[in-house]
Amino acid sequence: MKSLYYHSTRSKEEKLTFSQAVIKGLAQDGGLYIPETWPDFDFSSQEWLGLSYQELSLKVIAPFMPEIKSDDLSKALNSAYDSKFSDPKIIPLKPVGDVHVLELFHGRTLAFKDMALSLLPHLIQLAQKSSTDVQKEIVILTATSGDTGKAALEAFSGVSGTRIFVFYPTDGVSDIQKRQMATQTGENVHVYGIRGNFDDAQQAVKVIFSDQVLRKSLEALGKVFSSANSMNVGRLIPQIAYYVGAYFELVKTGEITQGQAVNVAIPTGNFGNILAAYYAKKMGLPIGKLICASNANTVLTDFFNEGIYQKDRVFHTTHSPSMDIVVSSNLERLLFEVSKGDCGTVANWMTALQEKGKYALDAGQRSILKDFYAGACSDEKTLETIREVYQTEKYVADPHTAVALAVEKEYRLKTGDVTKCIVVSTASTFKFSESVLKALDEKVLWSDCTEVERLNALSNIMYEALPGPLSEVLSAPILHLEICDKTAIQSVVERVLGL
Ligand SMILES: *Cc1c(COP(=O)(O)O)cnc(C)c1O
């Protein structure tokens, strides 16, 4: 067995196995875990072409976790990607005009977060099994802009040896997103709306993680904190697989020949999804440009175009709420690449971000970002894109996907690049019915309709029945109504855990 170790983006002193890194979630120094070396893959092999999604995932992720038995991992993948997904292909790829849309929203909670979160509880349980320092209970802390929360609740509800807390911005999620979380059953789940935005929730969770005193008192109770956010490397690695899957689907359907490059366009918030694509490219998958699409929150667009990350700026609430963000956590993992593996430089940038609200790259460092193209799309343009794509292609895109479609188109017009492009679709339109309907039919005042009326209208336009999990959520009783202040997150956690 070839061993593989993980260290923090801010220091190489602590070396952990994948299992240990998944359970810890976030490094003590505030950094994010990354593998020390990268597994080698031969993407020119024919073997990739005959695999199911579960088999392909196993091939991609097993080398990242050598201490976990391949049989166990295979079982985990088969139960993560089973009939919970409404499409047997798990990740269907659909031609839409000039691009191919990779639909990652066919899981239980109708957003791409299901791709990694369906697997994460299994990985945590396998990690516990392979770890010598077994803990009684793993306490998962989750900050969410809407989709991670429900996907994590769904995944961890009733999983023995775990307890999960979710904090979402009470005024920053769609009706359906709120309902999905508020109706979650399970004795091990705790759900809170917060008066604050996603950044406030994420920051509070990071502070709790680096509080040594809290960590010690938790240990004394036989418990340990972990994270279901994309800061957790256990979220990131499984996401690499769907880029490999989508690539070989294009080969299988004759759209490209094996070895030919494709671009990818990704609606981006916390930078987890696009980072997985970057890693796929780093490991040799023929990916050309990585197109990073943002909404009116343009912190990433500005970073890629100007080389400066500036977090003191207005926070916009948009039609694509899962991308409403100012501090994009996973960018720190890309910074590690930009620094050419110099943890000290990464730590300095993060300190500057904390203390001065910004950091800047020099010209040499910026050149490492040449594989990225970054663009932004306003709310108006988002709705216009939904309308246009529906009229020309009869495809209804959710607002997040529309942002990526718009930025991809802008990129193509600007550069004349004719490379085939995979546009990642991150959510079902039914999760954002009000915005989508507003785009498709301006004559009705959709905000005055009930959610059920909106969903039925959308279902009629799309000739598609309401997804099963959504019907369930609509009739389920509301179980969680608690709202707390953004400053009270830590005290809520302490109270519930009896600390
Ligand atoms: C989380 C999310 C995103 C952003 O993904 P990141 O990995 O955080 O960049 C985009 N769209 C939807 C629908 C999401 O739920």
The ligand as an SDF file (V2000), in Angstrom:
LIG
                    3D

 15 15  0  0  0  0  0  0  0  0999 V2000
  -22.7320   25.5840   -3.5330 C   0  0  0  0  0  0  0  0  0  0  0  0
  -23.3010   25.9770   -4.8260 C   0  0  0  0  0  0  0  0  0  0  0  0
  -22.5410   26.6720   -5.7730 C   0  0  0  0  0  0  0  0  0  0  0  0
  -21.1170   27.0990   -5.5220 C   0  0  0  0  0  0  0  0  0  0  0  0
  -20.2450   26.0110   -5.4420 O   0  0  0  0  0  0  0  0  0  0  0  0
  -18.7900   26.1800   -4.7860 P   0  0  0  0  0  0  0  0  0  0  0  0
  -18.2120   24.8280   -4.7670 O   0  0  0  0  0  0  0  0  0  0  0  0
  -19.0520   26.7010   -3.3860 O   0  0  0  0  0  0  0  0  0  0  0  0
  -18.0570   27.1680   -5.5950 O   0  0  0  0  0  0  0  0  0  0  0  0
  -23.1330   26.9610   -6.9930 C   0  0  0  0  0  0  0  0  0  0  0  0
  -24.4130   26.6280   -7.2470 N   0  0  0  0  0  0  0  0  0  0  0  0
  -25.1770   25.9710   -6.3520 C   0  0  0  0  0  0  0  0  0  0  0  0
  -26.5950   25.6640   -6.6980 C   0  0  0  0  0  0  0  0  0  0  0  0
  -24.6550   25.6140   -5.1130 C   0  0  0  0  0  0  0  0  0  0  0  0
  -25.4170   24.9580   -4.2200 O   0  0  0  0  0  0  0  0  0  0  0  0
  1  2  1  0
  2  3  1  0
  2 14  2  0
  3  4  1  0
  3 10  2  0
  4  5  1  0
  5  6  1  0
  6  7  2  0
  6  8  1  0
  6  9  1  0
 10 11  1  0
 11 12  2  0
 12 13  1  0
 12 14  1  0
 14 15  1  0
M  END
$$$$
